[in-house]
């Protein structure tokens, strides 16, 4: 049978890196994982206990497409607690992970061929989902001067139908402050472009709280997930906040594409939102890991990067060491037994000279990985 042209999306290179790391582990090597953006912790205990109780009480089935009303209300309450934003729970849509949110947003907002701006470097699946939906991703080449975040000048006169931003961002961990967020939202409004804010790493911040687009405007889509701060990657549950007059549009699409997010995951997510002590203990680990990374990477010879404001990544310019980040990452895996991600996933144009280092694992793993990188780089530059 023939394949569609829309199916011609690029592979997610980090998944191939994970597979190579798994193969090395199967051969008996001890691999330090700095490639994957997955918390080293599992779901909060309170979330697991809540699901056990729900399963004992009876069968779990379909929920309504927009999600459990109690969970939607609790998410809305969080916006008041975290950002002092008074959010109507009716605008909250529970999704099968943030990936489900991207599909719903892009399907709801854009028509075939529409041009959607995404910052480069940026999360690669934005580009591939847009392509699979017969939309046109437009990479905006960001600069270190702007901490690898887009600014209005990057897309002036580009005739975009929409702009997708992420703060804290993957792979850089950099954030938009209120003024920068407002400037992007105002620029989109002036062009008649839709604004989508990926806020999946909110909660994983260090020196200051991340700004939600909802502090600036209600005329936007916000996408978030329980995967990162709430440490629930495998549960596949997230949420969107959309304008009031878009709720029914998104609901109709969700009913047909997904039916609903997993009921079990929604139960666990509701309980996870009140597991503050455990979640803040996870943040203590990330803070310690970040401090180790900022010093340890420089000691190893990786000196050019914007210090991350949030998330758990460092995105480094390695042009003084290589012009082929894919081969360089393979060499690091083979000789140092540390798995890192080539920048090609995040920036097809400049990613051959960048690497992403994740520090989402245990502090002991991060310390060991940095020691191995230092030894590897010292031997390589002799």
HELIX and SHEET records of a PDB file:
HELIX    1   1 UNK A    5  UNK A    7  5                                   3    
HELIX    2   2 UNK A   13  UNK A   26  1                                  14    
HELIX    3   3 UNK A   45  UNK A   57  1                                  13    
HELIX    4   4 UNK A   69  UNK A   83  1                                  15    
HELIX    5   5 UNK A   89  UNK A   91  5                                   3    
HELIX    6   6 UNK A   97  UNK A  109  1                                  13    
HELIX    7   7 UNK A  124  UNK A  132  1                                   9    
HELIX    8   8 UNK A  144  UNK A  146  5                                   3    
HELIX    9   9 UNK A  152  UNK A  155  5                                   4    
HELIX   10  10 UNK A  178  UNK A  191  1                                  14    
HELIX   11  11 UNK A  213  UNK A  215  5                                   3    
HELIX   12  12 UNK A  233  UNK A  235  5                                   3    
HELIX   13  13 UNK A  244  UNK A  246  5                                   3    
HELIX   14  14 UNK A  247  UNK A  257  1                                  11    
HELIX   15  15 UNK A  263  UNK A  272  1                                  10    
HELIX   16  16 UNK A  276  UNK A  300  1                                  25    
HELIX   17  17 UNK A  325  UNK A  336  1                                  12    
HELIX   18  18 UNK A  343  UNK A  345  5                                   3    
HELIX   19  19 UNK A  351  UNK A  353  5                                   3    
HELIX   20  20 UNK A  363  UNK A  380  1                                  18    
SHEET    1   A 2 UNK A  32  UNK A  33  0                                        
SHEET    2   A 2 UNK A 338  UNK A 339  1                                        
SHEET    1   B 7 UNK A  92  UNK A  95  0                                        
SHEET    2   B 7 UNK A 238  UNK A 241 -1                                        
SHEET    3   B 7 UNK A 221  UNK A 225 -1                                        
SHEET    4   B 7 UNK A 194  UNK A 198  1                                        
SHEET    5   B 7 UNK A 162  UNK A 166  1                                        
SHEET    6   B 7 UNK A 115  UNK A 120  1                                        
SHEET    7   B 7 UNK A 136  UNK A 141  1                                        
SHEET    1   C 4 UNK A 304  UNK A 305  0                                        
SHEET    2   C 4 UNK A 313  UNK A 317 -1                                        
SHEET    3   C 4 UNK A 354  UNK A 358 -1                                        
SHEET    4   C 4 UNK A 341  UNK A 342 -1                                        
END                                                                             
